């Protein structure tokens, strides 16, 4: 059984110990300050005799340290303190936030995730945005009050009398983390001496479902680096839009409005151009075949419709680009039904489509639009007769 030094002193950064057993996963020490992955908190990293510890995991009562090369005998362990402090800030911040949600919205935390990028808790209710903000504020007030955090061990009967946020696990010896007059929770993780060390709890995102809510958050130094990055992005966007932070939203609204107006005008101009082009193409012959590079189906439809305004015309138009499109339109005075022949036309572009007797359209990922138009032209000429 490995004695867990971090249980009573989570600030222990260096320690000496003895290797008692080597396994295929790593070495077991008689005592350790390395926290093994568990309870939502990732493991500590660091070194044993200067050799890198790459993973720390529980094996029953033992703690296994995976190392990058073999170690034996007496060892001096050093914890990666930046990583541990980060985990302590995130994990304790989670306790404060979880209790805040109980107090504000009677919402219990059903799971906790502490990742490299961000942390999240899942709540067992759909929590309103206003309550999320209230809970965030409450957790931060408890941080500002810098309340003492106590760690204690209790038997199962004793634990029953404690005001636990959630029922404790059924163990002989239950470790309990208490925030003075605020929170009481069974937990094996590493926690600071006072709430103030969490620095800040910042909700960074919310995913609300019918009956649950996932709350993303960051605490302490992570929140500072996040705020720095956010400020940098805001400055950079502000420079691009020549707007200060407070005017950014208005500036984006203006650009979006301008863009949609420009798009409308462009579409109208393209439609006019297409109609003009349709008239010109109609003058060429009875069956007009044309490929438009980089043009989509809307454009083809406009041109084809314009061609068919002139009596006794069939427009067979193709468009290329990310996908291939084919549009065929005929004048109302012709009787040819375009639908039966369209399937064969679409084959070279692996396309799908359909339409009416006088108008069909389709598109596909395939590239050979010209082959598709050739099939169409042949079939149409054969069906129209001379
Ligand atoms: Zn915990």
Boltz pocket constraint, residues with backbone or C-beta under 6 A from the ligand:
constraints:
  - pocket:
      binder: B
      contacts: [[A, 39], [A, 91], [A, 95], [A, 186], [A, 187], [A, 188], [A, 189]]
      max_distance: 6.0
